[in-house]
Amino acid sequence: MNQELERFEPVQSTGRIVYEHLHRYALSRDYVAGKRVLDIGCGAGYGTDLLAEQAAEAVGVDIDRGAIARASRAYRRGNLSYEVADCYNLSFADGEFDAVVANEMIEHIDRQDDFLKEAKRVLKPGGLLIVSTPNRPIYNRYKSPNPFHVAEMDVPEFRQLLERHFSTVRLTGLRMALISAAFEMEAGDRPANLTAATTYICEQASSAHPESRNEEINLADPE
C-alpha cells in the first residue's frame, strides 16, 4: 500500500486487503465481456488488466504519472492501454465506451457530481457505470475514519448521488467471508480436472456455540 496516496499495490500487500480489491474487479469483469471499457482511477493497473481478460478493449486512466508508467510496464496485452488523465476532464470523445469502471476512487474526490457527469459523457447511450465505494457506517464501525477519504457515503446517500445522473441504479453489496470448498478427490467417472464443490460457511455465534452450515451465504451489512 502506498501510504502517501493510499494506492493499493498488489506486490506490496498481503491478506484481506488483497482479496477485497481483487474481488471488486472480479465482479466488474463479469459485466464487461466483449465491451470497450474505461477504468478510471486505475492506480497500479492490475484491475484494468483483469478487465482486459474479458473486455474487447480496456483503457486504464489515473492522474498519477508514476502509477501509469508502472502499470504500462507491468501489464501488457494487445487490448490493454494506460493513460494519464483527470477524472473531471477526460480526453475521450462523447459516447466512446460501453462501460466505465471506478472502483474505490469516488470517496477520494470532493466533486462527485462533476465526476459522474464526465463518466456519463464518455459512455454510449445505455452504457454501464460500475462504481464501488465504502459503506460509511459499516466500513468505520471498528476503526477510525480513513484520512484519505474526503467524501464517504452511506447507502441512501450513495443511491441519491447516482440517481441524480442515471435513470437505472442497482446496488450490489460486497463483504469478506471465510468459507471452505470441499471437493471429491476420487474422479470416478468424471474427468480428473472437473469436479463440483460444496461450500461450507462458519461463523461464531453470539453464544458459546459456533455455527457451521453448507448452504447459500446470507450476509448483512455490506462493506
N, C-alpha and C positions, 0 to 999 in steps of 0.2 A: 504494500500500500504506500503510495506517495503521500506522505503526511502533509506536504505543503499545499497540495491541491485536492486531497482526498481522492487520488487517482488510483483505481484498482489495477494492479499489475499481477497477472496470474503467476508469473515466475517468482514473485516476491511474497506470495501469500500462501497460507495453508488453512485447513479446517473449514468451518462453517461458511465463512465469507466467500470462499471459492465456489461452493455449491450454490449459494444464493445468487451470485452473478451469472454463473453458467446456466442455471435453471431458467432465469428470466429470458436469456437468449434462446434456450431450447424451446421454450413456449413460443417466443416470437417467430422462430424458424418455421414452426408448423403452419403459420399463416402467410408465408411469403413465397411458397413454392412457385416457380415459373414467373415471378414478378420482378420488376425493376424496383429496388428498394434503396432508400436513403437512411443511413444510421447516423443520427445527429448526436454529438457528444460521444463519439466512439472511443475516445481515450486511447488505450493501448492497442485497440484494433482487433482483439481476439473475438469479440462479439460479431463484428462485421464479417469476419472470416467464417464464423459459424453460419451466419445468414447466407453467405455465398454458397454453402453446400447445397442449398435448395433453390435459391433465387436465380433468376435468369441473369441478373446483374446486381451487385451490391456496391454501394459507394459509402465510405465512412468519412465523416467530417468532424473536425474538432478545432477549437480556437488555439490550441496549444501546438505550436510548430514542432516542438521536440517530440511530442507524442505521435504526431503524424509521421515524422521521419522514422521513428522506431517501428511503427505499425507497417509502414511501407517496406521496411527491411525484413520484418519478421514473418509477414504473411503475403504469399504470392499465389494468385490464381488468375486465369485468363478473364474471369468475370468480376474481378475484385479490384477496387482502386480506393485511394485515400486522398483527401484534400483538406487544406486549411480553410476554415470558414467560420463566419459569425452566425450564430443561430438566429439573430434578428434580421440578417441581411444576406441571405443565401445567393450564390451566384447562378443558380439554376433557373431555367425558364418556367413559366406557369405550367402546371399540369405535367411535369416531366417524370413523375414517379407514380407507380401503382401503390406503393406503401412507404410509410415513413415510420421508423422506429426511434424512440427516445427513452432509453432505459436509465432510470436513476440520475436524471440531469435537471428535470424541471424544478426540483426543490433547491437547486443551486442558483437559480436566477430569480430576479425580482420582477421582471417584466414578462410574466407568464402569458398574459393575453397577447402581447406582441409576438411572442414566440409561436403560439398556436396559430395566429393569423398567417405567419410566414410558412409554417408547416403545411397549413391548408392550401396556401397558394401554390406550392410545388407539387401538390397531389392532383392526380387526374380526377375528374368528376366521379364520385362513387369510390374514390380511393380509401385506403385504410391507414389510420394512425394508431400505432401501438405505443403507449406511453406508460411507464411504471414509476411509482413514487412511494415513499414510506407512508404508512397509515399512522399519523402522528401519535394518537393516544396509545396505540399498541406498541409501536416502534420505541417509544420513550418510557414505557412503563417500568423498566428495570434499570434504566441508565440515565445519565444526564443528557440534555439536548445536544445534538451534534452541532458544533460551532461552524461547520462548513455549510449547513443548510440554512438558507435565508428565508424560505417560504414553504414550510411543511404544511400539509393539509390533513384533515380527517376525511372520511368517506363522503359526507354530504358536500363539503367544500370542493372536493375534487370533482364530484359529479357536476356541481353547478358551474365550475370553470369550464369543463369540457362541453357542457350543453350550451354554453354561450357561443360556441363555434361550430359544433357538429350536431346534426339533427338526430343521429343514432349513436347512442352511447351504451356500451356494455362493459360492466366491471367484472373482473376475474381476480380472486384473492389468491395470494401465494403465502405459504409459510413452510418452514422446515419441519420435518417429522423423521423420527428414527424408525425404520422398518427393516425387515429381513425378507428375502425372497428364497423360498425353498423349492428346489427342482430335482427331479429324478436323475440320478447318475447312470442308471442302467437303461440304455436306449431302447431295448426291446425291439419292437417292430418299427420304431421311428428312426429317421436319420439321426446320427450321433450328434449333429450340431443343432438340432431343433428340439426344444422341449418347452412345456408350459411351466410357469412358476406360480406358487401360492404365496401371497403376500401376508405377512404377519405384522400386526401393529401392536406395540406395547406401550403402556403409559402407567405412570404412578398415580394411583387414585388418591383422593383426599384422605381416605382411611389408610390403614396399615397394609391393605391387601392390594398389590399391583394387579393390573388387568392386562389380559392378552387375548387377541381375537384375530381371526382370519376372515375379514370382510372388507367392504369398501371403507376407505378412510373418510371419516366425517370430522372436519376441523372447523372451529370457530375462530373469530378474531384474526382476520388476515393481516399479515405484517406489511 
